[in-house]
Amino acid sequence: MDWLKDILPNLAGLLKLQDSNTIKLELASLMKLYPDLSERHISAWLRLKGNLSPSDLKKILESITCSQDQLRDTQDSLQFGKSFFSIVRVK
């Protein structure tokens, strides 16, 4: 359970954020640390916020998709990052 001490504060902090640009930045940082973070995980997490408009949600997801593509192009991020989300199932 010690390994959760790194990820849980990041995820909790993400829920507190209100500004969509700040959310994008935090998600990009989280994707660098945890390259197995998928669009489905992000979408599910953002739906928990409840205060995002559909257009904000769409813009964030589009931005994150571009960021994921850039990360894959610049490095083999799975080799360098931590793995957490690959064990979390999203329905």
PyMOL Python script that loads the backbone (N, CA, C, O; Angstrom):
from pymol import cmd

cmd.read_pdbstr("""\
ATOM      1  N   MET A   1       0.808  -1.196   0.000  1.00  0.00           N
ATOM      2  CA  MET A   1       0.000   0.000   0.000  1.00  0.00           C
ATOM      3  C   MET A   1       0.851   1.260   0.000  1.00  0.00           C
ATOM      4  O   MET A   1       0.348   2.350  -0.271  1.00  0.00           O
ATOM      5  N   ASP A   2       2.119   1.121   0.298  1.00  0.00           N
ATOM      6  CA  ASP A   2       3.009   2.270   0.340  1.00  0.00           C
ATOM      7  C   ASP A   2       3.090   2.971  -1.020  1.00  0.00           C
ATOM      8  O   ASP A   2       3.273   4.187  -1.082  1.00  0.00           O
ATOM      9  N   TRP A   3       2.954   2.207  -2.106  1.00  0.00           N
ATOM     10  CA  TRP A   3       3.058   2.788  -3.440  1.00  0.00           C
ATOM     11  C   TRP A   3       1.871   3.702  -3.771  1.00  0.00           C
ATOM     12  O   TRP A   3       1.955   4.496  -4.708  1.00  0.00           O
ATOM     13  N   LEU A   4       0.776   3.603  -3.025  1.00  0.00           N
ATOM     14  CA  LEU A   4      -0.382   4.457  -3.261  1.00  0.00           C
ATOM     15  C   LEU A   4      -0.169   5.885  -2.747  1.00  0.00           C
ATOM     16  O   LEU A   4      -0.881   6.803  -3.154  1.00  0.00           O
ATOM     17  N   LYS A   5       0.797   6.068  -1.864  1.00  0.00           N
ATOM     18  CA  LYS A   5       1.017   7.401  -1.284  1.00  0.00           C
ATOM     19  C   LYS A   5       1.424   8.424  -2.332  1.00  0.00           C
ATOM     20  O   LYS A   5       1.274   9.623  -2.101  1.00  0.00           O
ATOM     21  N   ASP A   6       1.931   7.992  -3.467  1.00  0.00           N
ATOM     22  CA  ASP A   6       2.316   8.921  -4.527  1.00  0.00           C
ATOM     23  C   ASP A   6       1.136   9.296  -5.423  1.00  0.00           C
ATOM     24  O   ASP A   6       0.970  10.462  -5.779  1.00  0.00           O
ATOM     25  N   ILE A   7       0.331   8.321  -5.780  1.00  0.00           N
ATOM     26  CA  ILE A   7      -0.727   8.560  -6.756  1.00  0.00           C
ATOM     27  C   ILE A   7      -1.992   9.161  -6.143  1.00  0.00           C
ATOM     28  O   ILE A   7      -2.626  10.012  -6.767  1.00  0.00           O
ATOM     29  N   LEU A   8      -2.365   8.747  -4.964  1.00  0.00           N
ATOM     30  CA  LEU A   8      -3.629   9.205  -4.386  1.00  0.00           C
ATOM     31  C   LEU A   8      -3.693  10.718  -4.155  1.00  0.00           C
ATOM     32  O   LEU A   8      -4.728  11.314  -4.451  1.00  0.00           O
ATOM     33  N   PRO A   9      -2.645  11.371  -3.643  1.00  0.00           N
ATOM     34  CA  PRO A   9      -2.713  12.832  -3.514  1.00  0.00           C
ATOM     35  C   PRO A   9      -2.850  13.538  -4.872  1.00  0.00           C
ATOM     36  O   PRO A   9      -3.532  14.557  -4.981  1.00  0.00           O
ATOM     37  N   ASN A  10      -2.204  12.993  -5.891  1.00  0.00           N
ATOM     38  CA  ASN A  10      -2.327  13.582  -7.229  1.00  0.00           C
ATOM     39  C   ASN A  10      -3.758  13.489  -7.739  1.00  0.00           C
ATOM     40  O   ASN A  10      -4.289  14.455  -8.288  1.00  0.00           O
ATOM     41  N   LEU A  11      -4.379  12.337  -7.559  1.00  0.00           N
ATOM     42  CA  LEU A  11      -5.754  12.156  -8.018  1.00  0.00           C
ATOM     43  C   LEU A  11      -6.731  13.003  -7.205  1.00  0.00           C
ATOM     44  O   LEU A  11      -7.677  13.561  -7.762  1.00  0.00           O
ATOM     45  N   ALA A  12      -6.516  13.102  -5.918  1.00  0.00           N
ATOM     46  CA  ALA A  12      -7.380  13.929  -5.077  1.00  0.00           C
ATOM     47  C   ALA A  12      -7.242  15.402  -5.450  1.00  0.00           C
ATOM     48  O   ALA A  12      -8.234  16.129  -5.503  1.00  0.00           O
ATOM     49  N   GLY A  13      -6.026  15.834  -5.704  1.00  0.00           N
ATOM     50  CA  GLY A  13      -5.797  17.212  -6.108  1.00  0.00           C
ATOM     51  C   GLY A  13      -6.470  17.538  -7.427  1.00  0.00           C
ATOM     52  O   GLY A  13      -6.952  18.653  -7.627  1.00  0.00           O
ATOM     53  N   LEU A  14      -6.502  16.581  -8.316  1.00  0.00           N
ATOM     54  CA  LEU A  14      -7.160  16.772  -9.604  1.00  0.00           C
ATOM     55  C   LEU A  14      -8.649  17.030  -9.438  1.00  0.00           C
ATOM     56  O   LEU A  14      -9.230  17.821 -10.183  1.00  0.00           O
ATOM     57  N   LEU A  15      -9.263  16.380  -8.482  1.00  0.00           N
ATOM     58  CA  LEU A  15     -10.692  16.587  -8.242  1.00  0.00           C
ATOM     59  C   LEU A  15     -10.985  17.987  -7.692  1.00  0.00           C
ATOM     60  O   LEU A  15     -12.084  18.507  -7.881  1.00  0.00           O
ATOM     61  N   LYS A  16     -10.023  18.588  -7.025  1.00  0.00           N
ATOM     62  CA  LYS A  16     -10.223  19.915  -6.431  1.00  0.00           C
ATOM     63  C   LYS A  16     -10.103  21.042  -7.455  1.00  0.00           C
ATOM     64  O   LYS A  16     -10.636  22.131  -7.243  1.00  0.00           O
ATOM     65  N   LEU A  17      -9.419  20.793  -8.539  1.00  0.00           N
ATOM     66  CA  LEU A  17      -9.174  21.847  -9.519  1.00  0.00           C
ATOM     67  C   LEU A  17     -10.462  22.277 -10.210  1.00  0.00           C
ATOM     68  O   LEU A  17     -11.350  21.460 -10.454  1.00  0.00           O
ATOM     69  N   GLN A  18     -10.551  23.555 -10.519  1.00  0.00           N
ATOM     70  CA  GLN A  18     -11.738  24.104 -11.170  1.00  0.00           C
ATOM     71  C   GLN A  18     -11.462  24.582 -12.593  1.00  0.00           C
ATOM     72  O   GLN A  18     -12.328  24.457 -13.460  1.00  0.00           O
ATOM     73  N   ASP A  19     -10.292  25.118 -12.844  1.00  0.00           N
ATOM     74  CA  ASP A  19      -9.944  25.691 -14.140  1.00  0.00           C
ATOM     75  C   ASP A  19      -9.538  24.596 -15.120  1.00  0.00           C
ATOM     76  O   ASP A  19      -8.674  23.774 -14.813  1.00  0.00           O
ATOM     77  N   SER A  20     -10.160  24.584 -16.299  1.00  0.00           N
ATOM     78  CA  SER A  20      -9.893  23.523 -17.263  1.00  0.00           C
ATOM     79  C   SER A  20      -8.445  23.542 -17.760  1.00  0.00           C
ATOM     80  O   SER A  20      -7.883  22.482 -18.036  1.00  0.00           O
ATOM     81  N   ASN A  21      -7.830  24.723 -17.881  1.00  0.00           N
ATOM     82  CA  ASN A  21      -6.424  24.777 -18.310  1.00  0.00           C
ATOM     83  C   ASN A  21      -5.499  24.188 -17.256  1.00  0.00           C
ATOM     84  O   ASN A  21      -4.523  23.516 -17.589  1.00  0.00           O
ATOM     85  N   THR A  22      -5.802  24.435 -15.994  1.00  0.00           N
ATOM     86  CA  THR A  22      -5.002  23.856 -14.909  1.00  0.00           C
ATOM     87  C   THR A  22      -5.191  22.342 -14.880  1.00  0.00           C
ATOM     88  O   THR A  22      -4.239  21.601 -14.638  1.00  0.00           O
ATOM     89  N   ILE A  23      -6.393  21.893 -15.122  1.00  0.00           N
ATOM     90  CA  ILE A  23      -6.666  20.452 -15.173  1.00  0.00           C
ATOM     91  C   ILE A  23      -5.845  19.804 -16.284  1.00  0.00           C
ATOM     92  O   ILE A  23      -5.269  18.734 -16.086  1.00  0.00           O
ATOM     93  N   LYS A  24      -5.789  20.444 -17.447  1.00  0.00           N
ATOM     94  CA  LYS A  24      -4.994  19.921 -18.565  1.00  0.00           C
ATOM     95  C   LYS A  24      -3.527  19.787 -18.179  1.00  0.00           C
ATOM     96  O   LYS A  24      -2.892  18.772 -18.463  1.00  0.00           O
ATOM     97  N   LEU A  25      -2.993  20.819 -17.529  1.00  0.00           N
ATOM     98  CA  LEU A  25      -1.583  20.794 -17.124  1.00  0.00           C
ATOM     99  C   LEU A  25      -1.309  19.679 -16.119  1.00  0.00           C
ATOM    100  O   LEU A  25      -0.314  18.963 -16.226  1.00  0.00           O
ATOM    101  N   GLU A  26      -2.202  19.544 -15.146  1.00  0.00           N
ATOM    102  CA  GLU A  26      -2.016  18.495 -14.134  1.00  0.00           C
ATOM    103  C   GLU A  26      -2.129  17.101 -14.761  1.00  0.00           C
ATOM    104  O   GLU A  26      -1.383  16.190 -14.402  1.00  0.00           O
ATOM    105  N   LEU A  27      -3.053  16.948 -15.685  1.00  0.00           N
ATOM    106  CA  LEU A  27      -3.184  15.653 -16.364  1.00  0.00           C
ATOM    107  C   LEU A  27      -1.948  15.337 -17.197  1.00  0.00           C
ATOM    108  O   LEU A  27      -1.491  14.195 -17.225  1.00  0.00           O
ATOM    109  N   ALA A  28      -1.414  16.335 -17.868  1.00  0.00           N
ATOM    110  CA  ALA A  28      -0.195  16.125 -18.649  1.00  0.00           C
ATOM    111  C   ALA A  28       0.956  15.688 -17.745  1.00  0.00           C
ATOM    112  O   ALA A  28       1.726  14.796 -18.101  1.00  0.00           O
ATOM    113  N   SER A  29       1.071  16.312 -16.584  1.00  0.00           N
ATOM    114  CA  SER A  29       2.111  15.915 -15.621  1.00  0.00           C
ATOM    115  C   SER A  29       1.882  14.494 -15.129  1.00  0.00           C
ATOM    116  O   SER A  29       2.823  13.711 -15.002  1.00  0.00           O
ATOM    117  N   LEU A  30       0.639  14.174 -14.857  1.00  0.00           N
ATOM    118  CA  LEU A  30       0.302  12.837 -14.386  1.00  0.00           C
ATOM    119  C   LEU A  30       0.580  11.779 -15.461  1.00  0.00           C
ATOM    120  O   LEU A  30       0.997  10.662 -15.153  1.00  0.00           O
ATOM    121  N   MET A  31       0.345  12.145 -16.720  1.00  0.00           N
ATOM    122  CA  MET A  31       0.607  11.210 -17.823  1.00  0.00           C
ATOM    123  C   MET A  31       2.104  10.941 -17.990  1.00  0.00           C
ATOM    124  O   MET A  31       2.503   9.853 -18.404  1.00  0.00           O
ATOM    125  N   LYS A  32       2.918  11.930 -17.668  1.00  0.00           N
ATOM    126  CA  LYS A  32       4.361  11.714 -17.741  1.00  0.00           C
ATOM    127  C   LYS A  32       4.812  10.744 -16.658  1.00  0.00           C
ATOM    128  O   LYS A  32       5.675   9.897 -16.888  1.00  0.00           O
ATOM    129  N   LEU A  33       4.220  10.875 -15.477  1.00  0.00           N
ATOM    130  CA  LEU A  33       4.576   9.975 -14.375  1.00  0.00           C
ATOM    131  C   LEU A  33       3.986   8.579 -14.553  1.00  0.00           C
ATOM    132  O   LEU A  33       4.617   7.574 -14.226  1.00  0.00           O
ATOM    133  N   TYR A  34       2.767   8.538 -15.076  1.00  0.00           N
ATOM    134  CA  TYR A  34       2.040   7.277 -15.232  1.00  0.00           C
ATOM    135  C   TYR A  34       1.579   7.146 -16.681  1.00  0.00           C
ATOM    136  O   TYR A  34       0.430   7.458 -16.995  1.00  0.00           O
ATOM    137  N   PRO A  35       2.459   6.691 -17.561  1.00  0.00           N
ATOM    138  CA  PRO A  35       2.136   6.631 -18.987  1.00  0.00           C
ATOM    139  C   PRO A  35       1.032   5.627 -19.337  1.00  0.00           C
ATOM    140  O   PRO A  35       0.535   5.628 -20.464  1.00  0.00           O
ATOM    141  N   ASP A  36       0.648   4.784 -18.397  1.00  0.00           N
ATOM    142  CA  ASP A  36      -0.440   3.853 -18.671  1.00  0.00           C
ATOM    143  C   ASP A  36      -1.812   4.480 -18.393  1.00  0.00           C
ATOM    144  O   ASP A  36      -2.834   3.804 -18.501  1.00  0.00           O
ATOM    145  N   LEU A  37      -1.835   5.762 -18.039  1.00  0.00           N
ATOM    146  CA  LEU A  37      -3.077   6.503 -17.841  1.00  0.00           C
ATOM    147  C   LEU A  37      -3.757   6.671 -19.200  1.00  0.00           C
ATOM    148  O   LEU A  37      -3.221   7.326 -20.094  1.00  0.00           O
ATOM    149  N   SER A  38      -4.928   6.079 -19.346  1.00  0.00           N
ATOM    150  CA  SER A  38      -5.612   6.094 -20.640  1.00  0.00           C
ATOM    151  C   SER A  38      -6.688   7.173 -20.697  1.00  0.00           C
ATOM    152  O   SER A  38      -7.055   7.766 -19.683  1.00  0.00           O
ATOM    153  N   GLU A  39      -7.173   7.407 -21.888  1.00  0.00           N
ATOM    154  CA  GLU A  39      -8.256   8.367 -22.083  1.00  0.00           C
ATOM    155  C   GLU A  39      -9.509   7.912 -21.329  1.00  0.00           C
ATOM    156  O   GLU A  39     -10.255   8.746 -20.817  1.00  0.00           O
ATOM    157  N   ARG A  40      -9.746   6.614 -21.258  1.00  0.00           N
ATOM    158  CA  ARG A  40     -10.903   6.099 -20.517  1.00  0.00           C
ATOM    159  C   ARG A  40     -10.769   6.385 -19.026  1.00  0.00           C
ATOM    160  O   ARG A  40     -11.748   6.743 -18.371  1.00  0.00           O
ATOM    161  N   HIS A  41      -9.568   6.231 -18.493  1.00  0.00           N
ATOM    162  CA  HIS A  41      -9.340   6.554 -17.083  1.00  0.00           C
ATOM    163  C   HIS A  41      -9.585   8.034 -16.824  1.00  0.00           C
ATOM    164  O   HIS A  41     -10.248   8.409 -15.857  1.00  0.00           O
ATOM    165  N   ILE A  42      -9.042   8.863 -17.699  1.00  0.00           N
ATOM    166  CA  ILE A  42      -9.188  10.311 -17.539  1.00  0.00           C
ATOM    167  C   ILE A  42     -10.653  10.708 -17.629  1.00  0.00           C
ATOM    168  O   ILE A  42     -11.136  11.496 -16.816  1.00  0.00           O
ATOM    169  N   SER A  43     -11.350  10.173 -18.601  1.00  0.00           N
ATOM    170  CA  SER A  43     -12.764  10.496 -18.783  1.00  0.00           C
ATOM    171  C   SER A  43     -13.581  10.103 -17.556  1.00  0.00           C
ATOM    172  O   SER A  43     -14.429  10.868 -17.097  1.00  0.00           O
ATOM    173  N   ALA A  44     -13.328   8.929 -17.035  1.00  0.00           N
ATOM    174  CA  ALA A  44     -14.047   8.465 -15.843  1.00  0.00           C
ATOM    175  C   ALA A  44     -13.740   9.368 -14.648  1.00  0.00           C
ATOM    176  O   ALA A  44     -14.636   9.702 -13.873  1.00  0.00           O
ATOM    177  N   TRP A  45     -12.494   9.756 -14.502  1.00  0.00           N
ATOM    178  CA  TRP A  45     -12.105  10.594 -13.362  1.00  0.00           C
ATOM    179  C   TRP A  45     -12.734  11.985 -13.473  1.00  0.00           C
ATOM    180  O   TRP A  45     -13.203  12.540 -12.479  1.00  0.00           O
ATOM    181  N   LEU A  46     -12.741  12.537 -14.670  1.00  0.00           N
ATOM    182  CA  LEU A  46     -13.311  13.867 -14.862  1.00  0.00           C
ATOM    183  C   LEU A  46     -14.825  13.874 -14.662  1.00  0.00           C
ATOM    184  O   LEU A  46     -15.383  14.880 -14.224  1.00  0.00           O
ATOM    185  N   ARG A  47     -15.484  12.783 -14.972  1.00  0.00           N
ATOM    186  CA  ARG A  47     -16.927  12.701 -14.734  1.00  0.00           C
ATOM    187  C   ARG A  47     -17.242  12.752 -13.243  1.00  0.00           C
ATOM    188  O   ARG A  47     -18.337  13.165 -12.860  1.00  0.00           O
ATOM    189  N   LEU A  48     -16.305  12.341 -12.400  1.00  0.00           N
ATOM    190  CA  LEU A  48     -16.496  12.421 -10.948  1.00  0.00           C
ATOM    191  C   LEU A  48     -16.574  13.873 -10.475  1.00  0.00           C
ATOM    192  O   LEU A  48     -17.208  14.165  -9.461  1.00  0.00           O
ATOM    193  N   LYS A  49     -15.932  14.776 -11.204  1.00  0.00           N
ATOM    194  CA  LYS A  49     -15.925  16.181 -10.804  1.00  0.00           C
ATOM    195  C   LYS A  49     -17.334  16.757 -10.818  1.00  0.00           C
ATOM    196  O   LYS A  49     -17.708  17.474  -9.890  1.00  0.00           O
ATOM    197  N   GLY A  50     -18.114  16.467 -11.828  1.00  0.00           N
ATOM    198  CA  GLY A  50     -19.495  16.909 -11.887  1.00  0.00           C
ATOM    199  C   GLY A  50     -19.701  18.376 -12.214  1.00  0.00           C
ATOM    200  O   GLY A  50     -20.825  18.780 -12.513  1.00  0.00           O
ATOM    201  N   ASN A  51     -18.655  19.185 -12.168  1.00  0.00           N
ATOM    202  CA  ASN A  51     -18.830  20.609 -12.428  1.00  0.00           C
ATOM    203  C   ASN A  51     -18.272  21.047 -13.776  1.00  0.00           C
ATOM    204  O   ASN A  51     -18.217  22.244 -14.059  1.00  0.00           O
ATOM    205  N   LEU A  52     -17.860  20.105 -14.605  1.00  0.00           N
ATOM    206  CA  LEU A  52     -17.341  20.450 -15.921  1.00  0.00           C
ATOM    207  C   LEU A  52     -18.466  20.424 -16.946  1.00  0.00           C
ATOM    208  O   LEU A  52     -19.284  19.504 -16.960  1.00  0.00           O
ATOM    209  N   SER A  53     -18.501  21.421 -17.788  1.00  0.00           N
ATOM    210  CA  SER A  53     -19.487  21.427 -18.865  1.00  0.00           C
ATOM    211  C   SER A  53     -19.069  20.379 -19.903  1.00  0.00           C
ATOM    212  O   SER A  53     -17.900  20.000 -19.974  1.00  0.00           O
ATOM    213  N   PRO A  54     -20.025  19.920 -20.698  1.00  0.00           N
ATOM    214  CA  PRO A  54     -19.669  18.958 -21.751  1.00  0.00           C
ATOM    215  C   PRO A  54     -18.593  19.498 -22.699  1.00  0.00           C
ATOM    216  O   PRO A  54     -17.733  18.743 -23.154  1.00  0.00           O
ATOM    217  N   SER A  55     -18.640  20.800 -22.996  1.00  0.00           N
ATOM    218  CA  SER A  55     -17.625  21.369 -23.889  1.00  0.00           C
ATOM    219  C   SER A  55     -16.251  21.395 -23.225  1.00  0.00           C
ATOM    220  O   SER A  55     -15.245  21.135 -23.884  1.00  0.00           O
ATOM    221  N   ASP A  56     -16.196  21.709 -21.916  1.00  0.00           N
ATOM    222  CA  ASP A  56     -14.914  21.673 -21.196  1.00  0.00           C
ATOM    223  C   ASP A  56     -14.356  20.259 -21.164  1.00  0.00           C
ATOM    224  O   ASP A  56     -13.164  20.047 -21.388  1.00  0.00           O
ATOM    225  N   LEU A  57     -15.213  19.303 -20.887  1.00  0.00           N
ATOM    226  CA  LEU A  57     -14.790  17.906 -20.851  1.00  0.00           C
ATOM    227  C   LEU A  57     -14.226  17.483 -22.202  1.00  0.00           C
ATOM    228  O   LEU A  57     -13.187  16.826 -22.271  1.00  0.00           O
ATOM    229  N   LYS A  58     -14.910  17.859 -23.264  1.00  0.00           N
ATOM    230  CA  LYS A  58     -14.455  17.512 -24.608  1.00  0.00           C
ATOM    231  C   LYS A  58     -13.106  18.156 -24.917  1.00  0.00           C
ATOM    232  O   LYS A  58     -12.220  17.502 -25.466  1.00  0.00           O
ATOM    233  N   LYS A  59     -12.943  19.432 -24.568  1.00  0.00           N
ATOM    234  CA  LYS A  59     -11.679  20.137 -24.815  1.00  0.00           C
ATOM    235  C   LYS A  59     -10.528  19.507 -24.036  1.00  0.00           C
ATOM    236  O   LYS A  59      -9.427  19.349 -24.564  1.00  0.00           O
ATOM    237  N   ILE A  60     -10.784  19.153 -22.798  1.00  0.00           N
ATOM    238  CA  ILE A  60      -9.740  18.518 -21.981  1.00  0.00           C
ATOM    239  C   ILE A  60      -9.339  17.187 -22.587  1.00  0.00           C
ATOM    240  O   ILE A  60      -8.150  16.897 -22.716  1.00  0.00           O
ATOM    241  N   LEU A  61     -10.317  16.374 -22.959  1.00  0.00           N
ATOM    242  CA  LEU A  61     -10.011  15.062 -23.532  1.00  0.00           C
ATOM    243  C   LEU A  61      -9.279  15.180 -24.865  1.00  0.00           C
ATOM    244  O   LEU A  61      -8.378  14.390 -25.146  1.00  0.00           O
ATOM    245  N   GLU A  62      -9.651  16.151 -25.685  1.00  0.00           N
ATOM    246  CA  GLU A  62      -8.944  16.368 -26.955  1.00  0.00           C
ATOM    247  C   GLU A  62      -7.504  16.777 -26.699  1.00  0.00           C
ATOM    248  O   GLU A  62      -6.591  16.296 -27.370  1.00  0.00           O
ATOM    249  N   SER A  63      -7.300  17.642 -25.755  1.00  0.00           N
ATOM    250  CA  SER A  63      -5.956  18.096 -25.414  1.00  0.00           C
ATOM    251  C   SER A  63      -5.109  16.938 -24.895  1.00  0.00           C
ATOM    252  O   SER A  63      -3.939  16.806 -25.252  1.00  0.00           O
ATOM    253  N   ILE A  64      -5.705  16.111 -24.059  1.00  0.00           N
ATOM    254  CA  ILE A  64      -4.986  14.982 -23.476  1.00  0.00           C
ATOM    255  C   ILE A  64      -4.630  13.959 -24.538  1.00  0.00           C
ATOM    256  O   ILE A  64      -3.550  13.370 -24.498  1.00  0.00           O
ATOM    257  N   THR A  65      -5.531  13.743 -25.489  1.00  0.00           N
ATOM    258  CA  THR A  65      -5.248  12.809 -26.576  1.00  0.00           C
ATOM    259  C   THR A  65      -4.035  13.276 -27.370  1.00  0.00           C
ATOM    260  O   THR A  65      -3.177  12.471 -27.732  1.00  0.00           O
ATOM    261  N   CYS A  66      -3.965  14.573 -27.640  1.00  0.00           N
ATOM    262  CA  CYS A  66      -2.795  15.135 -28.342  1.00  0.00           C
ATOM    263  C   CYS A  66      -1.533  14.967 -27.508  1.00  0.00           C
ATOM    264  O   CYS A  66      -0.475  14.630 -28.038  1.00  0.00           O
ATOM    265  N   SER A  67      -1.642  15.199 -26.210  1.00  0.00           N
ATOM    266  CA  SER A  67      -0.490  15.057 -25.317  1.00  0.00           C
ATOM    267  C   SER A  67       0.000  13.615 -25.280  1.00  0.00           C
ATOM    268  O   SER A  67       1.206  13.368 -25.278  1.00  0.00           O
ATOM    269  N   GLN A  68      -0.930  12.662 -25.250  1.00  0.00           N
ATOM    270  CA  GLN A  68      -0.541  11.253 -25.243  1.00  0.00           C
ATOM    271  C   GLN A  68       0.201  10.898 -26.518  1.00  0.00           C
ATOM    272  O   GLN A  68       1.202  10.182 -26.475  1.00  0.00           O
ATOM    273  N   ASP A  69      -0.276  11.389 -27.651  1.00  0.00           N
ATOM    274  CA  ASP A  69       0.391  11.129 -28.924  1.00  0.00           C
ATOM    275  C   ASP A  69       1.801  11.701 -28.932  1.00  0.00           C
ATOM    276  O   ASP A  69       2.733  11.057 -29.413  1.00  0.00           O
ATOM    277  N   GLN A  70       1.960  12.914 -28.398  1.00  0.00           N
ATOM    278  CA  GLN A  70       3.281  13.538 -28.348  1.00  0.00           C
ATOM    279  C   GLN A  70       4.226  12.770 -27.436  1.00  0.00           C
ATOM    280  O   GLN A  70       5.403  12.608 -27.759  1.00  0.00           O
ATOM    281  N   LEU A  71       3.728  12.300 -26.313  1.00  0.00           N
ATOM    282  CA  LEU A  71       4.573  11.528 -25.403  1.00  0.00           C
ATOM    283  C   LEU A  71       5.047  10.239 -26.059  1.00  0.00           C
ATOM    284  O   LEU A  71       6.207   9.851 -25.915  1.00  0.00           O
ATOM    285  N   ARG A  72       4.155   9.586 -26.772  1.00  0.00           N
ATOM    286  CA  ARG A  72       4.530   8.341 -27.441  1.00  0.00           C
ATOM    287  C   ARG A  72       5.547   8.604 -28.539  1.00  0.00           C
ATOM    288  O   ARG A  72       6.429   7.780 -28.782  1.00  0.00           O
ATOM    289  N   ASP A  73       5.430   9.753 -29.208  1.00  0.00           N
ATOM    290  CA  ASP A  73       6.357  10.090 -30.284  1.00  0.00           C
ATOM    291  C   ASP A  73       7.740  10.444 -29.763  1.00  0.00           C
ATOM    292  O   ASP A  73       8.736  10.141 -30.419  1.00  0.00           O
ATOM    293  N   THR A  74       7.827  11.080 -28.597  1.00  0.00           N
ATOM    294  CA  THR A  74       9.111  11.573 -28.112  1.00  0.00           C
ATOM    295  C   THR A  74       9.908  10.556 -27.297  1.00  0.00           C
ATOM    296  O   THR A  74      11.130  10.662 -27.201  1.00  0.00           O
ATOM    297  N   GLN A  75       9.226   9.577 -26.714  1.00  0.00           N
ATOM    298  CA  GLN A  75       9.941   8.596 -25.893  1.00  0.00           C
ATOM    299  C   GLN A  75       9.114   7.334 -25.742  1.00  0.00           C
ATOM    300  O   GLN A  75       7.899   7.341 -25.944  1.00  0.00           O
ATOM    301  N   ASP A  76       9.763   6.289 -25.396  1.00  0.00           N
ATOM    302  CA  ASP A  76       9.048   5.078 -25.031  1.00  0.00           C
ATOM    303  C   ASP A  76       8.667   5.244 -23.566  1.00  0.00           C
ATOM    304  O   ASP A  76       9.334   4.713 -22.678  1.00  0.00           O
ATOM    305  N   SER A  77       7.592   5.982 -23.321  1.00  0.00           N
ATOM    306  CA  SER A  77       7.239   6.400 -21.972  1.00  0.00           C
ATOM    307  C   SER A  77       6.910   5.232 -21.055  1.00  0.00           C
ATOM    308  O   SER A  77       7.112   5.329 -19.845  1.00  0.00           O
ATOM    309  N   LEU A  78       6.417   4.149 -21.593  1.00  0.00           N
ATOM    310  CA  LEU A  78       6.115   3.007 -20.724  1.00  0.00           C
ATOM    311  C   LEU A  78       7.375   2.444 -20.093  1.00  0.00           C
ATOM    312  O   LEU A  78       7.328   1.852 -19.015  1.00  0.00           O
ATOM    313  N   GLN A  79       8.497   2.628 -20.767  1.00  0.00           N
ATOM    314  CA  GLN A  79       9.760   2.146 -20.227  1.00  0.00           C
ATOM    315  C   GLN A  79      10.231   3.016 -19.064  1.00  0.00           C
ATOM    316  O   GLN A  79      10.872   2.516 -18.139  1.00  0.00           O
ATOM    317  N   PHE A  80       9.920   4.307 -19.101  1.00  0.00           N
ATOM    318  CA  PHE A  80      10.442   5.239 -18.117  1.00  0.00           C
ATOM    319  C   PHE A  80       9.469   5.573 -16.996  1.00  0.00           C
ATOM    320  O   PHE A  80       9.894   6.002 -15.924  1.00  0.00           O
ATOM    321  N   GLY A  81       8.182   5.388 -17.220  1.00  0.00           N
ATOM    322  CA  GLY A  81       7.187   5.794 -16.241  1.00  0.00           C
ATOM    323  C   GLY A  81       6.813   4.690 -15.279  1.00  0.00           C
ATOM    324  O   GLY A  81       7.282   3.556 -15.375  1.00  0.00           O
ATOM    325  N   LYS A  82       5.947   5.061 -14.344  1.00  0.00           N
ATOM    326  CA  LYS A  82       5.424   4.113 -13.372  1.00  0.00           C
ATOM    327  C   LYS A  82       4.150   3.491 -13.912  1.00  0.00           C
ATOM    328  O   LYS A  82       3.481   4.070 -14.768  1.00  0.00           O
ATOM    329  N   SER A  83       3.827   2.340 -13.423  1.00  0.00           N
ATOM    330  CA  SER A  83       2.612   1.670 -13.846  1.00  0.00           C
ATOM    331  C   SER A  83       1.629   1.634 -12.684  1.00  0.00           C
ATOM    332  O   SER A  83       1.966   1.159 -11.599  1.00  0.00           O
ATOM    333  N   PHE A  84       0.440   2.123 -12.899  1.00  0.00           N
ATOM    334  CA  PHE A  84      -0.619   2.070 -11.911  1.00  0.00           C
ATOM    335  C   PHE A  84      -1.961   1.796 -12.586  1.00  0.00           C
ATOM    336  O   PHE A  84      -2.707   0.907 -12.177  1.00  0.00           O
ATOM    337  N   PHE A  85      -2.250   2.569 -13.616  1.00  0.00           N
ATOM    338  CA  PHE A  85      -3.572   2.539 -14.220  1.00  0.00           C
ATOM    339  C   PHE A  85      -3.841   1.272 -15.011  1.00  0.00           C
ATOM    340  O   PHE A  85      -5.000   0.939 -15.258  1.00  0.00           O
ATOM    341  N   SER A  86      -2.817   0.570 -15.405  1.00  0.00           N
ATOM    342  CA  SER A  86      -3.031  -0.668 -16.153  1.00  0.00           C
ATOM    343  C   SER A  86      -3.721  -1.733 -15.280  1.00  0.00           C
ATOM    344  O   SER A  86      -4.273  -2.697 -15.811  1.00  0.00           O
ATOM    345  N   ILE A  87      -3.693  -1.566 -13.960  1.00  0.00           N
ATOM    346  CA  ILE A  87      -4.378  -2.511 -13.092  1.00  0.00           C
ATOM    347  C   ILE A  87      -5.769  -2.020 -12.656  1.00  0.00           C
ATOM    348  O   ILE A  87      -6.499  -2.725 -11.960  1.00  0.00           O
ATOM    349  N   VAL A  88      -6.120  -0.784 -13.087  1.00  0.00           N
ATOM    350  CA  VAL A  88      -7.410  -0.203 -12.730  1.00  0.00           C
ATOM    351  C   VAL A  88      -8.364  -0.383 -13.905  1.00  0.00           C
ATOM    352  O   VAL A  88      -8.128   0.140 -14.994  1.00  0.00           O
ATOM    353  N   ARG A  89      -9.435  -1.123 -13.677  1.00  0.00           N
ATOM    354  CA  ARG A  89     -10.415  -1.369 -14.728  1.00  0.00           C
ATOM    355  C   ARG A  89     -11.438  -0.255 -14.774  1.00  0.00           C
ATOM    356  O   ARG A  89     -11.912   0.216 -13.740  1.00  0.00           O
ATOM    357  N   VAL A  90     -11.775   0.162 -15.989  1.00  0.00           N
ATOM    358  CA  VAL A  90     -12.793   1.197 -16.193  1.00  0.00           C
ATOM    359  C   VAL A  90     -13.911   0.578 -17.004  1.00  0.00           C
ATOM    360  O   VAL A  90     -13.688  -0.018 -18.057  1.00  0.00           O
ATOM    361  N   LYS A  91     -15.118   0.733 -16.487  1.00  0.00           N
ATOM    362  CA  LYS A  91     -16.279   0.184 -17.216  1.00  0.00           C
ATOM    363  C   LYS A  91     -16.987   1.253 -17.973  1.00  0.00           C
ATOM    364  O   LYS A  91     -17.984   0.979 -18.642  1.00  0.00           O
TER     365      LYS A  91
END
""", "prot")
cmd.dss("prot")
cmd.show_as("cartoon", "prot")
cmd.util.cbc("prot")
cmd.orient("prot")
